[in-house]
Amino acid sequence: MAKAVRFHKKSQADFSRLFSELCKSKSPWEAWADFTAMSALVLANAFDQQGPIHDDRERQYADTVKRYSKSELSVFSKLFAVTVEALEDDPDQDFLGEMFMGLNLSSHWKGQFFTPYNVCRMTAEMQIDGIEAHIERRGWVGINDPCCGAGALLVAARNALVRRKLGPTQALFVAQDIDRTAALMCYVQLSLLGCAGYVVVADSIRYPITGPRKSPLLISPMPEQEVWLMPALYNEIWAGRTQCERMMLLLEQLEAATQIAHEPEPDETPQIPEALAQPTVPLLNEKAGGQFTLF
């Protein structure tokens, strides 16, 4: 059973009390992983409603449900409700990250210790200074964290943008983490806060986020990557931007093919133009500024 911890906020105390009910039959770490996964699955499949990825996630959800009683499943719903209400009442916090640390799960979960939210808030305020220039150039800005944990740094960036009167259609949040549970904690929090973007579960060094045209909107997942699209990314504005990127890629391919057709036949087989080959190139490693990067 999870060690008793005294929390200062009512939402934290309520969450801790409910979570302890799950720990009567499951280890705290198993219960936490299942709660995080089920929350993410519910959010993701509410918008991605068909296809093999949807079907696989439905199976994951069903397999998890089988391991719990009806009363325990009701606890999952209550935990999710507390999380939603906590972030609605105070968006400027890393609720799940703080609960993870407060319930003493970190020392037993791969040695993970999340950065305190106040430090993340200071870092975000420093890093997004002058972000308006990025947005003015193309209408939006990308914010990347390749080692996101529970997402505190990106949550802080989101809140810093809100304080600057900038909304969810003006920032694309891209996160990645090698640990699935941590990545899904980030996914749940950013999704509930209305952020647009995606979270990738994979080693960011061995399997960085990639795609054609160096566009973060045209990600090309590798087999080793598990991609979770945030609900706000289905917004018609982001859908339009993604379609525009696809059209630009198609035009580049047609232009490259036309050039080949009009060139005189050389003595040897010509090299296929880079645009036609659609190479998979790292998206977010140019001008890298450490863990927190604008692109």
KOLBA-144967 format. One record per residue: residue number from 1; residue in three letters; x, y, z of N, C-alpha, C in turn. Coordinates in steps of 0.1 Angstrom, whole numbers, plus 5000, padded with zeros to 4 digits. Layout:
BEGIN
SITE     i    aa   n.c1   n.c2   n.c3   ca.c1   ca.c2   ca.c3   c.c1   c.c2   c.c3
SITE   NUM   Ala      X      Y      Z       X       Y       Z      X      Y      Z
...
This chain:
BEGIN
SITE     i    aa   n.c1   n.c2   n.c3   ca.c1   ca.c2   ca.c3   c.c1   c.c2   c.c3
SITE     1   Met   5008   4988   5000    5000    5000    5000   5009   5012   5000
SITE     2   Ala   5004   5023   4993    5012    5035    4992   5014   5041   5006
SITE     3   Lys   5025   5047   5008    5028    5053    5021   5020   5066   5022
SITE     4   Ala   5014   5067   5034    5006    5079    5037   5014   5092   5036
SITE     5   Val   5009   5102   5029    5015    5115    5028   5005   5126   5031
SITE     6   Arg   5010   5136   5037    5001    5147    5040   5002   5157   5029
SITE     7   Phe   4990   5160   5023    4990    5169    5012   4983   5182   5016
SITE     8   His   4987   5193   5010    4982    5206    5014   4969   5210   5006
SITE     9   Lys   4968   5205   4994    4956    5208    4986   4945   5197   4988
SITE    10   Lys   4933   5201   4987    4922    5192    4989   4922   5182   4977
SITE    11   Ser   4924   5187   4965    4924    5178    4954   4935   5167   4955
SITE    12   Gln   4946   5170   4961    4957    5161    4963   4953   5150   4974
SITE    13   Ala   4947   5155   4984    4942    5146    4995   4932   5137   4990
SITE    14   Asp   4922   5142   4982    4912    5134    4976   4918   5123   4967
SITE    15   Phe   4927   5127   4959    4933    5118    4950   4941   5107   4958
SITE    16   Ser   4948   5111   4968    4956    5101    4976   4946   5091   4983
SITE    17   Arg   4935   5096   4988    4926    5087    4995   4920   5077   4985
SITE    18   Leu   4916   5082   4974    4910    5073    4964   4921   5062   4959
SITE    19   Phe   4932   5067   4956    4943    5059    4951   4946   5047   4961
SITE    20   Ser   4946   5050   4974    4949    5040    4984   4939   5029   4983
SITE    21   Glu   4927   5031   4978    4917    5020    4977   4922   5010   4966
SITE    22   Leu   4928   5015   4956    4933    5006    4945   4945   4997   4950
SITE    23   Cys   4952   5003   4960    4964    4996    4965   4961   4985   4974
SITE    24   Lys   4949   4982   4977    4945    4971    4986   4947   4958   4978
SITE    25   Ser   4945   4958   4965    4947    4945    4957   4958   4946   4947
SITE    26   Lys   4963   4958   4945    4974    4959    4935   4985   4967   4941
SITE    27   Ser   4997   4965   4936    5009    4973    4941   5006   4988   4936
SITE    28   Pro   5011   4998   4944    5009    5012    4940   5014   5015   4926
SITE    29   Trp   5025   5008   4922    5031    5011    4909   5022   5005   4897
SITE    30   Glu   5017   4994   4900    5008    4988    4890   4995   4996   4888
SITE    31   Ala   4989   5000   4900    4977    5008    4900   4979   5021   4893
SITE    32   Trp   4991   5027   4895    4994    5040    4889   4995   5039   4874
SITE    33   Ala   5003   5029   4870    5005    5027    4855   4991   5024   4849
SITE    34   Asp   4983   5016   4855    4970    5013    4849   4961   5026   4849
SITE    35   Phe   4961   5034   4859    4953    5046    4859   4957   5055   4848
SITE    36   Thr   4970   5057   4847    4976    5066    4837   4972   5061   4823
SITE    37   Ala   4974   5048   4820    4971    5042    4807   4956   5043   4804
SITE    38   Met   4948   5040   4813    4933    5040    4810   4929   5054   4808
SITE    39   Ser   4934   5064   4815    4930    5078    4813   4935   5082   4798
SITE    40   Ala   4947   5079   4795    4952    5082    4781   4944   5075   4770
SITE    41   Leu   4940   5063   4772    4933    5055    4762   4919   5061   4760
SITE    42   Val   4912   5066   4771    4899    5072    4770   4900   5085   4762
SITE    43   Leu   4910   5093   4765    4912    5106    4758   4915   5104   4743
SITE    44   Ala   4924   5094   4740    4928    5092    4727   4917   5087   4718
SITE    45   Asn   4910   5076   4723    4900    5070    4714   4887   5077   4713
SITE    46   Ala   4886   5088   4721    4874    5096    4720   4874   5104   4707
SITE    47   Phe   4886   5106   4701    4888    5113    4689   4893   5105   4677
SITE    48   Asp   4902   5095   4680    4907    5086    4670   4898   5074   4671
SITE    49   Gln   4887   5073   4663    4877    5064    4665   4876   5052   4655
SITE    50   Gln   4887   5051   4647    4887    5039    4638   4902   5036   4634
SITE    51   Gly   4904   5024   4628    4917    5021    4624   4924   5011   4633
SITE    52   Pro   4936   5006   4629    4942    4996    4637   4948   5001   4651
SITE    53   Ile   4952   5014   4651    4957    5019    4664   4945   5020   4674
SITE    54   His   4934   5025   4669    4922    5026    4678   4918   5012   4683
SITE    55   Asp   4918   5002   4674    4914    4989    4678   4924   4983   4689
SITE    56   Asp   4937   4985   4686    4947    4980    4696   4945   4987   4709
SITE    57   Arg   4942   5000   4710    4940    5006    4722   4928   5002   4729
SITE    58   Glu   4917   4999   4722    4905    4994    4728   4908   4980   4735
SITE    59   Arg   4916   4972   4728    4920    4959    4734   4928   4962   4747
SITE    60   Gln   4937   4971   4747    4945    4974    4759   4936   4978   4770
SITE    61   Tyr   4926   4987   4767    4917    4991    4777   4909   4979   4783
SITE    62   Ala   4904   4971   4774    4896    4959    4779   4904   4950   4787
SITE    63   Asp   4917   4948   4783    4926    4939    4791   4928   4944   4805
SITE    64   Thr   4929   4957   4806    4932    4963    4819   4919   4963   4828
SITE    65   Val   4908   4965   4822    4895    4964    4829   4893   4951   4836
SITE    66   Lys   4897   4940   4829    4895    4927    4833   4902   4924   4847
SITE    67   Arg   4912   4932   4850    4920    4929    4862   4914   4936   4875
SITE    68   Tyr   4903   4943   4873    4897    4951    4884   4883   4948   4886
SITE    69   Ser   4878   4949   4898    4864    4947    4901   4856   4960   4897
SITE    70   Lys   4843   4959   4898    4834    4970    4894   4837   4982   4904
SITE    71   Ser   4838   4979   4916    4841    4990    4926   4854   4996   4924
SITE    72   Glu   4864   4988   4920    4877    4994    4917   4877   5003   4905
SITE    73   Leu   4869   4998   4895    4868    5006    4882   4862   5019   4885
SITE    74   Ser   4852   5020   4894    4846    5033    4898   4856   5042   4904
SITE    75   Val   4866   5037   4911    4877    5045    4916   4885   5051   4905
SITE    76   Phe   4888   5044   4895    4895    5050    4883   4888   5062   4878
SITE    77   Ser   4875   5061   4877    4867    5072    4872   4868   5084   4881
SITE    78   Lys   4867   5081   4894    4868    5092    4904   4882   5099   4904
SITE    79   Leu   4892   5091   4902    4906    5096    4901   4907   5105   4889
SITE    80   Phe   4901   5101   4878    4902    5109    4866   4894   5122   4868
SITE    81   Ala   4883   5121   4874    4875    5133    4877   4882   5143   4886
SITE    82   Val   4889   5138   4896    4897    5147    4905   4908   5154   4897
SITE    83   Thr   4914   5146   4888    4925    5152    4880   4920   5163   4871
SITE    84   Val   4908   5160   4865    4902    5171    4856   4899   5183   4864
SITE    85   Glu   4893   5181   4875    4889    5193    4884   4901   5200   4889
SITE    86   Ala   4911   5193   4893    4923    5200    4898   4930   5209   4888
SITE    87   Leu   4930   5204   4875    4937    5212    4865   4928   5223   4860
SITE    88   Glu   4915   5221   4861    4905    5232    4858   4906   5243   4868
SITE    89   Asp   4907   5239   4881    4907    5249    4892   4921   5257   4892
SITE    90   Asp   4932   5249   4889    4945    5255    4889   4953   5249   4878
SITE    91   Pro   4953   5255   4866    4961    5249    4855   4976   5251   4857
SITE    92   Asp   4980   5260   4865    4994    5263    4867   5000   5254   4877
SITE    93   Gln   5000   5241   4874    5006    5231    4883   5009   5218   4875
SITE    94   Asp   5018   5210   4881    5020    5197    4875   5013   5187   4884
SITE    95   Phe   5000   5185   4883    4992    5178    4893   4997   5163   4893
SITE    96   Leu   4997   5156   4882    5001    5142    4882   5016   5140   4886
SITE    97   Gly   5024   5149   4882    5038    5147    4886   5040   5149   4901
SITE    98   Glu   5033   5159   4907    5034    5161    4921   5027   5149   4929
SITE    99   Met   5016   5144   4924    5010    5132    4930   5020   5120   4929
SITE   100   Phe   5026   5118   4918    5036    5107    4916   5047   5108   4927
SITE   101   Met   5052   5120   4929    5063    5122    4938   5057   5121   4952
SITE   102   Gly   5046   5127   4955    5040    5127    4968   5036   5114   4973
SITE   103   Leu   5033   5105   4964    5029    5091    4968   5041   5082   4969
SITE   104   Asn   5053   5088   4968    5065    5080    4970   5067   5069   4959
SITE   105   Leu   5062   5072   4947    5064    5062    4937   5077   5063   4929
SITE   106   Ser   5083   5075   4930    5095    5078    4922   5107   5069   4926
SITE   107   Ser   5109   5066   4939    5121    5059    4943   5120   5045   4939
SITE   108   His   5109   5040   4935    5108    5026    4930   5105   5025   4915
SITE   109   Trp   5103   5036   4909    5099    5036    4895   5111   5040   4886
SITE   110   Lys   5121   5032   4884    5132    5035    4875   5140   5047   4880
SITE   111   Gly   5139   5050   4893    5147    5061    4898   5143   5075   4893
SITE   112   Gln   5131   5077   4889    5126    5089    4883   5123   5100   4894
SITE   113   Phe   5128   5112   4892    5125    5123    4900   5121   5135   4891
SITE   114   Phe   5109   5140   4892    5105    5150    4883   5109   5164   4889
SITE   115   Thr   5113   5173   4879    5117    5186    4883   5105   5194   4889
SITE   116   Pro   5107   5201   4901    5097    5208    4907   5090   5218   4898
SITE   117   Tyr   5077   5220   4899    5070    5229    4889   5075   5243   4889
SITE   118   Asn   5079   5248   4901    5083    5262    4902   5096   5264   4893
SITE   119   Val   5105   5254   4893    5117    5255    4885   5113   5255   4870
SITE   120   Cys   5103   5246   4867    5099    5245    4853   5092   5259   4848
SITE   121   Arg   5085   5265   4857    5078    5277    4854   5089   5288   4851
SITE   122   Met   5099   5289   4859    5110    5298    4857   5117   5296   4844
SITE   123   Thr   5120   5283   4841    5126    5279    4828   5118   5283   4816
SITE   124   Ala   5105   5280   4817    5096    5283    4806   5095   5298   4803
SITE   125   Glu   5094   5306   4814    5094    5321    4812   5106   5326   4805
SITE   126   Met   5118   5320   4809    5130    5325    4803   5131   5320   4788
SITE   127   Gln   5127   5308   4785    5129    5303    4772   5120   5309   4762
SITE   128   Ile   5107   5312   4765    5098    5317    4755   5098   5332   4754
SITE   129   Asp   5108   5339   4760    5110    5353    4758   5112   5356   4743
SITE   130   Gly   5104   5364   4738    5104    5368    4723   5097   5358   4714
SITE   131   Ile   5089   5349   4720    5082    5339    4713   5072   5345   4702
SITE   132   Glu   5068   5357   4705    5058    5364    4695   5064   5365   4681
SITE   133   Ala   5078   5366   4681    5084    5367    4667   5083   5354   4660
SITE   134   His   5084   5343   4667    5083    5330    4661   5069   5328   4655
SITE   135   Ile   5059   5332   4663    5045    5331    4659   5041   5340   4647
SITE   136   Glu   5047   5352   4648    5044    5361    4637   5049   5356   4623
SITE   137   Arg   5060   5349   4624    5066    5344    4611   5057   5334   4604
SITE   138   Arg   5051   5324   4611    5043    5314    4604   5030   5311   4611
SITE   139   Gly   5026   5319   4621    5013    5318    4627   5013   5309   4639
SITE   140   Trp   5023   5301   4642    5024    5293    4653   5039   5290   4656
SITE   141   Val   5041   5284   4668    5054    5280    4672   5054   5266   4678
SITE   142   Gly   5065   5259   4676    5066    5245    4681   5074   5246   4694
SITE   143   Ile   5070   5238   4704    5077    5237    4717   5080   5222   4719
SITE   144   Asn   5092   5219   4721    5096    5205    4722   5103   5202   4735
SITE   145   Asp   5100   5190   4741    5107    5185    4753   5110   5170   4750
SITE   146   Pro   5122   5166   4747    5125    5153    4743   5127   5143   4755
SITE   147   Cys   5125   5149   4767    5126    5141    4780   5115   5146   4789
SITE   148   Cys   5103   5144   4785    5092    5152    4791   5087   5148   4805
SITE   149   Gly   5090   5136   4809    5085    5132    4822   5070   5133   4823
SITE   150   Ala   5065   5139   4833    5050    5141    4835   5045   5153   4827
SITE   151   Gly   5055   5161   4821    5051    5172    4813   5052   5185   4820
SITE   152   Ala   5058   5186   4831    5058    5199    4839   5063   5211   4831
SITE   153   Leu   5074   5208   4823    5080    5219    4816   5071   5224   4805
SITE   154   Leu   5064   5215   4798    5054    5219    4788   5042   5225   4793
SITE   155   Val   5037   5220   4805    5026    5226    4812   5029   5241   4816
SITE   156   Ala   5041   5243   4821    5046    5256    4824   5047   5265   4812
SITE   157   Ala   5051   5259   4801    5052    5267    4788   5038   5271   4784
SITE   158   Arg   5028   5262   4785    5015    5265    4781   5009   5276   4790
SITE   159   Asn   5012   5276   4802    5006    5286    4811   5013   5300   4809
SITE   160   Ala   5026   5299   4805    5033    5312    4802   5027   5318   4789
SITE   161   Leu   5023   5310   4780    5017    5315    4768   5003   5321   4771
SITE   162   Val   4996   5314   4780    4983    5319    4784   4984   5333   4790
SITE   163   Arg   4994   5335   4798    4997    5348    4805   5000   5359   4794
SITE   164   Arg   5005   5354   4783    5008    5364    4772   4996   5365   4762
SITE   165   Lys   4984   5359   4766    4972    5360    4758   4974   5352   4745
SITE   166   Leu   4981   5341   4745    4983    5333    4733   4976   5320   4736
SITE   167   Gly   4969   5315   4725    4960    5303    4727   4965   5290   4721
SITE   168   Pro   4957   5280   4722    4962    5266    4718   4964   5265   4703
SITE   169   Thr   4959   5274   4695    4961    5273    4680   4974   5280   4676
SITE   170   Gln   4982   5285   4686    4994    5292    4683   5006   5285   4688
SITE   171   Ala   5005   5273   4693    5016    5265    4698   5014   5250   4696
SITE   172   Leu   5024   5244   4690    5024    5229    4689   5033   5223   4699
SITE   173   Phe   5028   5215   4708    5035    5209    4719   5040   5195   4714
SITE   174   Val   5053   5192   4714    5058    5179    4710   5066   5174   4722
SITE   175   Ala   5063   5162   4727    5069    5156    4738   5074   5142   4735
SITE   176   Gln   5084   5138   4742    5089    5124    4740   5095   5119   4753
SITE   177   Asp   5093   5107   4757    5100    5101    4768   5101   5086   4766
SITE   178   Ile   5112   5080   4772    5115    5066    4770   5105   5058   4779
SITE   179   Asp   5100   5063   4790    5092    5056    4799   5077   5059   4795
SITE   180   Arg   5070   5048   4792    5056    5049    4787   5047   5056   4798
SITE   181   Thr   5048   5052   4810    5039    5058    4820   5041   5073   4822
SITE   182   Ala   5054   5077   4822    5057    5091    4823   5052   5098   4811
SITE   183   Ala   5054   5093   4799    5049    5100    4787   5034   5101   4787
SITE   184   Leu   5027   5091   4792    5012    5091    4792   5007   5101   4803
SITE   185   Met   5015   5103   4813    5011    5113    4823   5012   5127   4816
SITE   186   Cys   5022   5129   4808    5024    5142    4801   5012   5143   4791
SITE   187   Tyr   5009   5132   4784    4998    5133    4774   4985   5136   4781
SITE   188   Val   4982   5130   4792    4969    5133    4799   4968   5147   4803
SITE   189   Gln   4979   5152   4809    4978    5166    4814   4977   5177   4803
SITE   190   Leu   4985   5175   4793    4985    5185    4782   4971   5184   4774
SITE   191   Ser   4966   5172   4773    4953    5170    4767   4942   5177   4775
SITE   192   Leu   4942   5175   4788    4932    5181    4796   4933   5197   4797
SITE   193   Leu   4945   5202   4794    4948    5216    4794   4945   5222   4780
SITE   194   Gly   4941   5214   4771    4937    5219    4758   4948   5222   4748
SITE   195   Cys   4960   5216   4751    4972    5218    4742   4970   5210   4729
SITE   196   Ala   4976   5215   4719    4976    5207    4706   4990   5202   4704
SITE   197   Gly   4991   5189   4699    5004    5184    4697   5004   5169   4699
SITE   198   Tyr   5015   5163   4702    5015    5148    4703   5027   5144   4713
SITE   199   Val   5025   5132   4718    5035    5127    4727   5040   5114   4721
SITE   200   Val   5053   5112   4721    5059    5100    4715   5066   5092   4726
SITE   201   Val   5063   5079   4727    5069    5070    4736   5081   5063   4729
SITE   202   Ala   5093   5067   4732    5105    5061    4726   5117   5068   4732
SITE   203   Asp   5129   5062   4730    5141    5067    4734   5144   5079   4724
SITE   204   Ser   5145   5091   4729    5147    5103    4720   5161   5104   4714
SITE   205   Ile   5170   5096   4720    5184    5096    4714   5185   5086   4702
SITE   206   Arg   5180   5074   4705    5180    5063    4695   5169   5065   4684
SITE   207   Tyr   5158   5070   4688    5146    5071    4679   5140   5085   4680
SITE   208   Pro   5147   5095   4675    5142    5109    4676   5130   5110   4667
SITE   209   Ile   5122   5120   4670    5110    5123    4661   5114   5127   4648
SITE   210   Thr   5108   5121   4637    5113    5123    4624   5101   5125   4614
SITE   211   Gly   5104   5131   4602    5093    5133    4593   5098   5140   4580
SITE   212   Pro   5091   5140   4569    5095    5146    4557   5094   5161   4558
SITE   213   Arg   5102   5168   4550    5102    5183    4549   5106   5189   4562
SITE   214   Lys   5111   5182   4572    5115    5187    4585   5102   5194   4591
SITE   215   Ser   5091   5188   4589    5078    5194    4594   5073   5186   4606
SITE   216   Pro   5072   5192   4618    5066    5185    4629   5052   5181   4628
SITE   217   Leu   5045   5186   4618    5031    5182    4615   5030   5170   4606
SITE   218   Leu   5042   5166   4601    5042    5154    4592   5051   5143   4598
SITE   219   Ile   5048   5139   4610    5056    5129    4616   5055   5116   4610
SITE   220   Ser   5066   5109   4608    5066    5095    4602   5071   5086   4613
SITE   221   Pro   5062   5080   4621    5065    5071    4632   5074   5059   4628
SITE   222   Met   5083   5056   4636    5091    5043    4634   5084   5032   4642
SITE   223   Pro   5087   5020   4639    5081    5009    4646   5084   5010   4661
SITE   224   Glu   5095   5016   4665    5099    5017    4679   5092   5028   4686
SITE   225   Gln   5084   5036   4679    5077    5048    4685   5062   5045   4686
SITE   226   Glu   5057   5050   4697    5043    5050    4700   5038   5064   4701
SITE   227   Val   5029   5068   4692    5025    5082    4691   5011   5084   4696
SITE   228   Trp   5010   5094   4704    4997    5098    4710   4993   5112   4706
SITE   229   Leu   4983   5114   4698    4978    5127    4694   4969   5133   4704
SITE   230   Met   4972   5146   4707    4963    5153    4717   4950   5157   4710
SITE   231   Pro   4939   5156   4717    4926    5160    4711   4926   5173   4704
SITE   232   Ala   4932   5183   4709    4932    5196    4703   4939   5197   4690
SITE   233   Leu   4947   5186   4686    4953    5186    4673   4943   5183   4662
SITE   234   Tyr   4931   5178   4666    4920    5176    4657   4913   5188   4653
SITE   235   Asn   4916   5199   4660    4910    5212    4656   4911   5215   4642
SITE   236   Glu   4901   5222   4636    4901    5224    4621   4913   5233   4617
SITE   237   Ile   4918   5241   4626    4929    5250    4622   4942   5241   4621
SITE   238   Trp   4944   5232   4630    4956    5224    4629   4955   5214   4618
SITE   239   Ala   4942   5209   4616    4940    5200    4605   4943   5207   4591
SITE   240   Gly   4939   5220   4590    4942    5227    4578   4957   5229   4576
SITE   241   Arg   4964   5232   4587    4979    5234    4586   4986   5221   4582
SITE   242   Thr   4981   5210   4587    4987    5197    4584   4984   5194   4569
SITE   243   Gln   4972   5197   4564    4969    5194    4550   4977   5203   4541
SITE   244   Cys   4980   5215   4546    4988    5224    4538   5002   5219   4537
SITE   245   Glu   5008   5213   4548    5021    5207    4547   5021   5196   4537
SITE   246   Arg   5011   5188   4537    5010    5176    4528   5010   5181   4514
SITE   247   Met   5002   5192   4511    5001    5197    4497   5015   5202   4493
SITE   248   Met   5022   5209   4502    5035    5214    4499   5045   5203   4496
SITE   249   Leu   5044   5192   4503    5052    5180    4501   5049   5174   4487
SITE   250   Leu   5036   5173   4484    5032    5168    4471   5037   5176   4459
SITE   251   Leu   5036   5189   4461    5041    5199    4450   5056   5197   4448
SITE   252   Glu   5063   5196   4459    5078    5194    4458   5081   5181   4451
SITE   253   Gln   5073   5170   4453    5076    5158    4447   5072   5159   4432
SITE   254   Leu   5061   5166   4429    5058    5167    4415   5068   5176   4407
SITE   255   Glu   5073   5186   4414    5083    5195    4408   5096   5187   4405
SITE   256   Ala   5100   5178   4415    5112    5170    4413   5110   5160   4402
SITE   257   Ala   5098   5154   4401    5096    5144    4390   5096   5151   4377
SITE   258   Thr   5090   5163   4376    5090    5171    4363   5104   5174   4359
SITE   259   Gln   5113   5178   4368    5127    5181    4365   5134   5168   4359
SITE   260   Ile   5131   5157   4365    5137    5145    4360   5132   5142   4346
SITE   261   Ala   5119   5144   4343    5114    5141    4330   5119   5149   4319
SITE   262   His   5123   5162   4322    5128    5171    4312   5144   5171   4311
SITE   263   Glu   5150   5164   4319    5165    5163    4318   5169   5154   4308
SITE   264   Pro   5180   5157   4300    5185    5147    4290   5190   5135   4297
SITE   265   Glu   5189   5124   4290    5193    5111    4296   5208   5111   4298
SITE   266   Pro   5213   5109   4310    5227    5109    4313   5233   5096   4310
SITE   267   Asp   5247   5096   4311    5254    5083    4309   5252   5073   4320
SITE   268   Glu   5248   5078   4331    5245    5068    4342   5232   5072   4349
SITE   269   Thr   5227   5062   4357    5214    5064    4364   5215   5076   4373
SITE   270   Pro   5206   5086   4371    5206    5098    4380   5202   5095   4394
SITE   271   Gln   5207   5103   4403    5203    5102    4417   5189   5107   4419
SITE   272   Ile   5181   5100   4427    5167    5105    4430   5168   5117   4439
SITE   273   Pro   5161   5128   4435    5161    5140    4443   5156   5137   4457
SITE   274   Glu   5162   5145   4466    5158    5143    4480   5144   5144   4483
SITE   275   Ala   5137   5154   4476    5123    5157    4479   5115   5145   4474
SITE   276   Leu   5119   5138   4463    5111    5127    4457   5113   5115   4466
SITE   277   Ala   5125   5113   4472    5127    5101    4480   5120   5102   4493
SITE   278   Gln   5115   5113   4497    5108    5115    4510   5116   5109   4522
SITE   279   Pro   5128   5114   4524    5137    5108    4535   5131   5111   4548
SITE   280   Thr   5134   5103   4558    5130    5105    4571   5142   5112   4578
SITE   281   Val   5140   5125   4582    5151    5133    4588   5147   5137   4602
SITE   282   Pro   5156   5139   4611    5153    5144    4624   5147   5158   4623
SITE   283   Leu   5136   5160   4631    5129    5173    4630   5134   5183   4640
SITE   284   Leu   5137   5178   4652    5138    5188    4663   5152   5189   4668
SITE   285   Asn   5162   5185   4660    5176    5186    4666   5184   5198   4660
SITE   286   Glu   5177   5206   4652    5184    5217    4646   5184   5229   4657
SITE   287   Lys   5195   5235   4658    5196    5246    4668   5191   5242   4682
SITE   288   Ala   5194   5230   4685    5189    5224    4698   5194   5233   4710
SITE   289   Gly   5185   5236   4719    5188    5244    4730   5187   5236   4743
SITE   290   Gly   5189   5223   4743    5188    5215    4755   5175   5208   4756
SITE   291   Gln   5170   5206   4768    5157    5199    4769   5145   5206   4764
SITE   292   Phe   5145   5219   4765    5133    5227    4761   5137   5235   4749
SITE   293   Thr   5131   5233   4737    5135    5239    4725   5123   5244   4717
SITE   294   Leu   5124   5256   4712    5114    5262    4703   5119   5259   4689
SITE   295   Phe   5109   5256   4680    5113    5253    4666   5102   5258   4657
